[in-house]
Amino acid sequence: MNTTTPNPRPRLRWLAGGLVLGLMAASMAGPGAVLAQSDSDDTVRSINVSGTGRVNAVPDVADVSLGVFEQAKEAAEASQQAAVSMDSVVQALLAMGIDEKDIQTTSISLNARYDWNKDPAEIVGWDASNLVNVTVRDIETVGDVVDAVVESGANQINGISFRVEDPTEAEMLARTAAVEDARAKADQLAAD
């Protein structure tokens, strides 16, 4: 029995020949294309630069994240205790001069507590929490505000952050500084 397998070599020859012809055509066309591009009077030259502008601003507002956490045997009891505690906290904030619109509820939760040693697990109580974000517009009073809410029943202080309420002017100054920085870099590159 005589079997012949086709020889893949002719395909490789055609592929190699095609690559050689393509490279020759590219090498002949390449310099002409470059010459045509370099001889053009319409060539636009540009320099791309970026600039950085930084401005330090003194914060004029503080945001305080705080809340109450209560535990009870029954869900309704835990929820009611959290509501009463939060009402005391809000009253303390209002007494400190915090505007009602600056007290925003961020989270209310009610979760079962389980005894995992029993099979099946058994609910043994409930955890209720109520979190608010308070904007303090007189940052000199932040410490007093925290003391007042803790005395009135807040048992969670999750953080205090400071910011500039209206950053428009600082942003404008930073943009101006960034443009000046970019212009200085461009002038330096253009001079080289």
C-alpha positions, 0 to 999 in steps of 0.5 A, a space after each residue: 500500500 502506497 500512501 502519500 502525504 501532501 508536502 506543506 512546503 509549497 505553502 510555506 514558499 508562497 507565504 515566504 515569497 509574499 512576505 518578502 514582496 510585502 517588505 520590499 514594497 514597504 521599504 520602497 514606499 516608506 521613504 517616499 511617504 516620509 518625504 512627502 510628509 516632511 515636505 508639507 507646509 501644513 504640518 502642525 507642531 504641538 506640545 501637550 503638557 499638563 499642569 497641577 494646581 494645589 490650594 490649601 483651604 481652611 475647613 469651615 464645616 464638620 460632618 459628624 456621623 453618630 448614632 444609638 445602638 440598643 438591645 432588647 428581648 423583643 424587636 419592638 422593644 429594641 426599636 422603641 428604645 433606639 427611637 427614644 434614644 435618638 429623639 434625645 440625641 436630636 433634642 440635644 443637637 437642636 439645643 446646641 443650635 444645630 439646624 434640623 435640616 443639618 441632621 440627616 438619618 443615614 441608617 436604621 436597622 433592626 437585626 435578630 441576635 441568635 444563640 448558635 449553640 442550639 440546633 436549630 439556632 434560636 433568636 435570643 434578642 434584637 439589636 436596633 440602631 439608628 445613625 445620623 449625619 450631623 453638619 456642624 457649621 461652627 467647627 469650633 463647637 464640634 467637641 461640645 456637640 459630641 459631648 452633648 450627644 454622648 450625654 443624651 444617649 448617643 453611643 456610637 461616634 463613627 467619625 468626624 470629617 472636615 470640609 469647605 462648604 463652598 469650594 468654588 473659590 478654592 477650585 478656581 484658584 487651583 485651576 488658575 495655578 494649574 494653567 500657570 504650571 502648564 504654561 511654564 512647562 510649555 514655555 520651557 519645552 518650546 525654548 529647548 
